[in-house]
Amino acid sequence: MQEEVDFGYRQVPRAAKASLVKDVFASVAPRYDLMNDLMSLGLHRAWKRAFVAAIGASPRETLLDLAGGTGDISFAALEKGAGRVLLTDINPAMLAVAQNRALERGLAEGLGLLCVDAEHIPLPDRSVEKVSIAFGLRNCTDKPAVLREVRRVLRPGGRFHCLEFSRVEVAPLDPIYDAWSCKVLPVLGSKVAGDADSYQYLAESIRMFPDQEALAEMMRAAGLEQVRHRSLSGGIVAIHTGWRL
């Protein structure tokens, strides 16, 4: 019997999840940035600023941005002085949007774009100083495999940074957030992007993702050290960091 994994609240064959996730992001790519503003009431911009500040990529470093989508983290890192950024995503439709945005903003220099499955990163061992993933780890089928690959490609002394939805830590906020993500988001997806099902999945995937300490333990199990996490907006999202020492 084939092993099953979560796809939102559904269980699907492990081999099918990557294709299903790819279909979701191909569908939402054209209006992804608008929907991010609507989904987070604009807060995703502040979360990403805090995340890029935490990354702190320097001109001497290469940042590998996994599941980089339409490029927000990669572009902000370049604007903050990163020497080289590899913007990767498993979905060509998202990368096409990112490429157009990079050209419009004059950020092509120092930027490489690659179609990459984060579970199988096509880079040599110990080849980059920083790895980031923002709102992408929860969509990966084998999250421990992603974390092992992250450690593999990091140079000794390199650091991993993850920005992801997490568990609300402020009790009065929890029912409000639950209603927003599970009831309002699919309606917004239907009205704005014509795709309620994809946004239903995105809301469900948030609920299925490990909480702050569970993700920290997964990172330690993958061989990352000095793992830390910091919650933002009452735990709606968290920044996790870990070193390869």
C-alpha positions in Angstrom: 0.0 0.0 0.0 1.4 3.4 -1.0 2.3 5.8 1.8 0.0 8.8 2.2 0.9 12.3 3.2 -1.2 15.4 4.0 -2.3 17.8 1.3 -4.1 20.3 3.5 -6.6 18.2 5.4 -6.7 15.5 2.8 -4.5 12.4 2.6 -3.0 11.8 -0.8 -0.3 9.4 -2.1 3.2 10.6 -1.4 4.1 10.6 -5.1 1.1 12.8 -5.9 1.7 15.7 -3.5 4.4 17.5 -5.4 2.3 17.6 -8.6 -0.8 18.8 -6.6 1.2 21.6 -5.0 2.7 22.6 -8.3 -0.9 22.9 -9.7 -1.9 25.1 -6.8 1.0 27.6 -7.4 0.6 27.6 -11.2 -3.0 28.6 -10.6 -2.2 31.4 -8.1 1.0 32.7 -9.7 -0.5 35.6 -11.8 -2.2 37.2 -8.8 0.0 35.8 -6.0 1.4 39.1 -4.8 -2.0 40.7 -4.6 -3.4 37.7 -2.8 -0.5 37.9 -0.3 -1.6 41.4 0.6 -5.2 40.4 1.0 -4.4 37.2 2.9 -2.2 38.9 5.5 -3.8 42.3 5.5 -0.4 43.6 4.3 1.5 42.1 7.3 3.6 39.8 5.0 5.6 42.8 4.0 6.7 43.5 7.6 7.4 39.8 8.2 9.6 39.6 5.1 11.5 42.8 6.1 12.2 41.3 9.5 13.2 38.0 7.8 15.6 39.7 5.3 17.1 41.7 8.2 17.7 38.4 10.1 19.4 36.9 7.1 21.8 39.8 6.8 23.5 38.5 3.6 26.7 40.4 2.8 28.5 41.2 -0.5 30.9 38.3 0.2 28.1 35.7 0.5 25.8 33.6 -1.8 22.2 33.2 -0.6 20.2 30.2 -1.8 16.6 31.2 -1.7 14.5 28.0 -1.8 10.8 28.1 -2.8 11.5 31.8 -3.7 8.2 32.2 -5.6 7.9 35.6 -7.2 11.1 36.9 -5.7 10.3 39.1 -2.6 13.1 37.7 -0.4 15.7 37.4 -3.2 15.1 41.0 -4.3 15.1 42.4 -0.8 18.4 40.6 -0.1 20.0 42.0 -3.2 18.8 45.5 -2.3 20.3 45.0 1.2 23.7 44.1 -0.3 23.8 40.4 -0.9 26.6 39.5 -3.2 24.8 36.8 -5.2 21.3 35.3 -4.8 20.1 32.0 -6.4 16.3 32.3 -6.6 14.8 28.9 -6.9 11.3 27.4 -7.1 9.8 24.1 -8.2 7.2 25.9 -10.2 8.2 27.5 -13.6 5.1 29.8 -13.5 6.3 31.4 -10.3 9.8 31.8 -11.7 8.5 33.5 -14.8 6.7 36.1 -12.7 9.9 36.5 -10.7 12.0 37.0 -13.8 9.7 39.7 -15.1 9.8 41.5 -11.8 13.6 41.3 -11.6 13.9 42.9 -15.0 11.4 45.6 -14.2 13.3 46.5 -11.0 16.8 46.3 -12.5 17.8 43.4 -10.3 19.1 40.9 -12.8 22.7 41.4 -11.9 23.8 39.1 -9.2 20.6 37.0 -9.5 20.4 33.5 -10.8 17.0 31.7 -11.4 16.8 27.9 -11.2 13.8 25.5 -11.2 14.6 23.4 -8.2 12.9 20.8 -6.0 14.1 21.7 -2.5 14.3 18.0 -1.6 17.0 17.5 -4.3 19.1 20.6 -4.5 21.4 20.5 -7.6 24.4 22.2 -5.8 27.6 20.7 -4.5 28.2 20.1 -0.8 29.2 23.1 1.2 28.7 25.6 -1.6 26.7 28.5 -0.1 26.9 30.7 3.0 23.2 31.3 3.5 19.9 29.4 2.7 16.5 30.9 3.1 13.0 29.6 2.6 9.9 31.8 3.2 6.4 30.3 3.3 7.6 27.3 1.3 8.6 24.5 3.7 5.0 23.6 4.5 4.3 22.8 0.9 7.2 20.3 0.6 6.3 16.6 0.7 9.4 15.5 2.7 10.3 18.3 5.1 13.2 16.4 6.8 14.7 15.8 3.4 14.6 19.5 2.6 16.4 20.3 5.9 19.0 17.6 5.3 19.7 19.1 1.9 19.9 22.6 3.4 22.6 21.4 5.8 24.4 19.6 3.0 24.8 22.7 0.7 25.7 25.0 3.6 29.4 25.8 4.1 30.6 25.2 7.7 29.7 28.4 9.5 26.7 28.9 7.2 23.2 29.6 8.4 19.7 28.5 7.5 16.7 30.9 7.8 13.1 29.8 7.6 10.0 32.1 7.7 6.8 30.1 8.0 3.3 30.2 9.4 3.3 28.8 12.9 1.0 28.4 16.0 -0.7 31.4 17.5 0.6 32.0 21.0 -2.0 34.7 22.1 -5.2 32.9 23.1 -7.7 35.7 22.2 -6.2 35.9 18.7 -6.5 32.2 17.9 -10.3 32.1 17.1 -10.1 35.3 15.0 -7.1 34.0 13.0 -8.8 30.6 12.6 -12.0 32.2 11.2 -9.9 34.4 8.9 -7.7 31.7 7.4 -10.3 28.9 7.1 -13.4 30.9 6.2 -12.4 34.2 4.7 -9.3 33.2 2.6 -11.2 30.7 0.3 -13.8 33.4 -0.4 -11.1 35.9 -1.2 -9.5 33.3 -3.5 -12.7 32.8 -5.3 -13.5 36.5 -5.7 -10.0 37.9 -6.5 -8.2 35.0 -8.2 -11.2 32.8 -9.3 -9.7 29.9 -7.4 -11.3 29.0 -4.0 -9.8 25.5 -3.9 -6.2 26.6 -4.0 -6.7 29.1 -1.2 -8.6 26.5 0.8 -5.5 24.3 0.5 -3.2 27.1 1.5 -5.3 27.8 4.6 -5.3 24.1 5.5 -1.6 23.7 4.9 -0.9 26.3 7.6 -3.0 24.4 10.1 -1.1 21.1 9.3 2.4 22.6 9.7 4.5 21.8 12.8 4.5 24.4 15.6 7.6 26.4 16.6 9.3 23.9 18.8 8.4 20.9 16.6 10.1 22.6 13.6 13.1 23.4 15.8 13.4 19.7 16.7 13.2 18.8 13.0 16.0 21.2 12.2 18.2 19.7 15.0 17.4 16.2 13.8 18.7 17.2 10.3 22.1 18.2 11.9 21.6 22.0 12.2 22.9 23.5 15.4 22.2 26.5 17.7 18.6 26.4 16.4 16.5 29.3 17.5 13.0 30.6 16.7 11.3 34.0 17.1 7.6 34.4 16.8 6.0 37.5 15.1 2.5 38.8 15.3 1.6 36.6 18.3 2.9 33.5 16.7 1.0 33.7 13.4 4.5 33.4 11.8 7.9 32.5 13.1 11.5 32.9 12.0 13.7 29.8 12.6 17.4 29.9 12.3 20.1 27.2 12.5 23.8 26.9 11.8 26.0 24.3 10.1 29.0 24.2 12.4 
